[in-house]
């Protein structure tokens, strides 16, 4: 932070999945990736705010966290900060992150709802010529992180006899993405592939 003007400086993470673990793909030692606004519509490069340092003046400039957003308030903050300054991600292990049954990200319906809220709110501040591309990227990310999992978990609930809950999950996923199929054929293809994977994936859903 002292050696650059970046508004955020972050590192990589080490993820624990029960007794297993996985590291992020590394890149050249001592180097950094420069993250732009589009990178945060494509996904969240930081698993947690604990993985970054934020310049206080920049945090004040964008108004801090949006308390109306649940679960992905950090993603919303990264997007807003990316509009006013540089964000760097270094090849430096900054966070040990354990995945467990209490992780907020496992509440798929709530994560989907709030991720879409972040996408819609931040699209408003973009130039008109960028909106279509960013919207397409944002909804593809939303499908990867929650949409397809809603279908798989919904199918699992139906198999367990929890039909009302399962159908609600599947219907919610359809309501989010079906209206976008006409303008995004790749999203349609990914949705079809997710449906074909139901027999295998629903056994693995937490």
C-alpha positions in Angstrom: 0.0 0.0 0.0 2.9 2.3 0.8 4.6 1.7 -2.5 1.7 2.3 -4.9 -1.5 4.3 -5.3 -3.9 1.3 -5.5 -7.2 1.5 -3.6 -7.0 -2.2 -2.8 -4.1 -4.5 -2.5 -4.9 -8.2 -2.1 -3.3 -11.6 -2.0 -4.2 -15.2 -2.8 -6.1 -17.7 -0.5 -5.7 -21.3 0.7 -9.1 -23.1 0.8 -9.9 -26.0 3.1 -12.7 -28.3 2.1 -13.2 -30.6 5.1 -9.9 -32.6 5.2 -9.0 -31.6 1.7 -7.5 -28.3 0.5 -6.9 -26.3 -2.7 -4.7 -23.4 -3.5 -5.5 -20.7 -6.1 -3.5 -20.8 -9.3 -0.3 -18.9 -8.7 1.4 -16.5 -11.0 4.8 -15.0 -11.3 6.3 -14.5 -7.8 6.4 -10.9 -6.7 4.1 -9.8 -9.6 0.5 -8.7 -9.4 -2.6 -8.9 -11.5 -4.4 -5.6 -12.2 -8.1 -6.2 -11.7 -10.6 -4.0 -13.6 -14.3 -3.6 -13.1 -15.2 -6.3 -15.6 -13.2 -8.8 -13.6 -15.6 -8.4 -10.7 -18.6 -9.0 -13.0 -17.0 -12.2 -14.2 -16.5 -13.4 -10.6 -15.1 -12.5 -7.2 -11.3 -12.7 -7.2 -11.3 -12.3 -3.4 -13.0 -14.9 -1.2 -13.1 -12.5 1.8 -12.3 -8.9 2.9 -9.7 -10.6 5.1 -7.7 -11.2 1.9 -7.2 -7.5 1.1 -6.1 -4.1 2.5 -8.3 -1.1 1.5 -7.1 2.4 1.4 -9.3 4.3 3.9 -9.6 7.5 1.8 -11.0 5.4 -1.1 -13.4 3.5 1.3 -14.7 6.9 2.5 -15.0 8.2 -1.0 -17.4 5.4 -2.1 -19.3 5.4 1.1 -18.2 2.1 2.6 -20.2 -1.1 2.5 -23.8 -1.1 1.4 -25.7 -2.5 4.4 -28.7 -3.4 2.2 -26.6 -6.1 0.5 -26.2 -9.5 2.2 -23.4 -12.0 1.6 -21.9 -10.3 -1.4 -21.5 -6.8 0.1 -17.7 -7.2 -0.5 -18.2 -7.8 -4.2 -20.4 -4.7 -4.4 -17.6 -2.7 -2.6 -14.9 -4.0 -5.0 -16.9 -3.0 -8.0 -17.4 0.6 -6.7 -13.8 0.9 -5.7 -12.7 -0.4 -9.1 -14.3 2.7 -10.7 -12.1 5.1 -8.8 -8.7 3.5 -8.7 -6.4 0.6 -9.2 -6.9 -2.9 -7.6 -3.9 -5.2 -7.4 -3.8 -8.9 -6.5 -0.4 -10.2 -5.6 1.0 -13.8 -5.6 1.1 -13.7 -1.8 -0.8 -16.0 0.5 -3.1 -13.7 2.5 -6.0 -15.9 3.7 -6.8 -19.4 5.0 -10.4 -20.0 4.2 -12.4 -23.0 5.5 -15.6 -24.1 3.7 -18.1 -25.5 6.2 -21.9 -25.9 6.6 -22.2 -22.5 8.2 -20.7 -20.5 5.2 -23.1 -17.8 4.1 -22.4 -18.8 0.5 -24.4 -22.1 1.0 -27.6 -20.1 1.3 -28.1 -20.3 -2.5 -31.4 -18.4 -2.8 -30.2 -15.5 -0.7 -26.8 -15.4 -2.4 -28.5 -15.4 -5.8 -30.9 -12.6 -4.9 -28.2 -10.4 -3.5 -25.7 -11.1 -6.3 -28.3 -10.1 -8.8 -29.0 -6.9 -6.7 -25.3 -6.0 -6.9 -25.2 -6.6 -10.7 -28.3 -4.5 -11.3 -27.2 -1.6 -9.0 -23.7 -1.4 -10.4 -24.9 -1.6 -14.0 -26.6 1.8 -13.5 -23.2 3.6 -13.0 -21.7 2.2 -16.2 -21.6 3.9 -19.6 -24.4 2.7 -22.0 -21.9 1.2 -24.4 -20.5 -1.1 -21.7 -23.8 -2.2 -20.1 -24.7 -5.1 -22.4 -21.2 -6.8 -22.1 -21.1 -6.3 -18.3 -24.6 -7.6 -17.8 -23.9 -10.7 -19.8 -20.7 -11.3 -17.8 -22.6 -10.7 -14.5 -25.4 -13.1 -15.2 -23.0 -15.8 -16.4 -21.2 -15.4 -13.1 -24.5 -15.5 -11.2 -25.3 -18.8 -12.9 -22.0 -20.3 -12.1 -22.0 -19.3 -8.4 -25.7 -20.0 -7.6 -28.0 -20.6 -10.6 -26.9 -24.1 -11.5 -26.6 -25.1 -7.9 -30.2 -24.1 -7.2 -31.2 -26.5 -10.0 -29.1 -29.3 -8.5 -30.0 -28.7 -4.9 -33.7 -28.4 -5.9 -33.5 -31.8 -7.6 -31.9 -33.3 -4.5 -34.7 -31.9 -2.3 -37.4 -33.3 -4.7 -35.7 -36.8 -4.5 -35.8 -36.4 -0.7 -39.5 -35.7 -0.7 -39.1 -32.0 -0.1 -40.9 -31.2 -3.3 -42.2 -27.7 -2.5 -38.8 -26.5 -1.5 -37.1 -28.2 -4.4 -39.5 -26.8 -7.0 -39.2 -23.3 -5.5 -35.4 -23.4 -6.0 -35.7 -24.7 -9.6 -38.4 -22.2 -10.5 -36.4 -19.3 -9.0 -33.3 -20.3 -11.1 -35.5 -20.4 -14.2 -37.0 -17.0 -13.5 -33.5 -15.5 -13.2 -32.1 -16.9 -16.4 -34.7 -17.9 -18.9 -35.5 -14.2 -19.9 -31.9 -13.8 -20.9 -31.5 -16.8 -23.1 -32.6 -15.0 -26.3 -29.6 -12.6 -25.9 -27.1 -15.0 -24.5 -26.9 -18.4 -26.2 -23.9 -19.5 -24.1 -26.0 -19.0 -21.0 -28.7 -21.1 -22.5 -26.2 -23.8 -23.4 -24.8 -23.8 -19.9 -28.3 -24.1 -18.4 -29.0 -27.1 -20.6 -25.7 -28.7 -19.6 -26.5 -28.1 -15.9 -29.9 -29.9 -16.3 -28.1 -32.8 -17.9 -25.7 -33.1 -15.0 -28.6 -33.3 -12.4 -28.3 -37.1 -11.7 -24.6 -36.7 -10.8 -24.4 -33.3 -9.2 -27.4 -33.5 -6.9 -25.6 -36.3 -4.9 -22.8 -33.9 -4.2 -24.7 -30.9 -3.2 -24.3 -29.8 0.5 
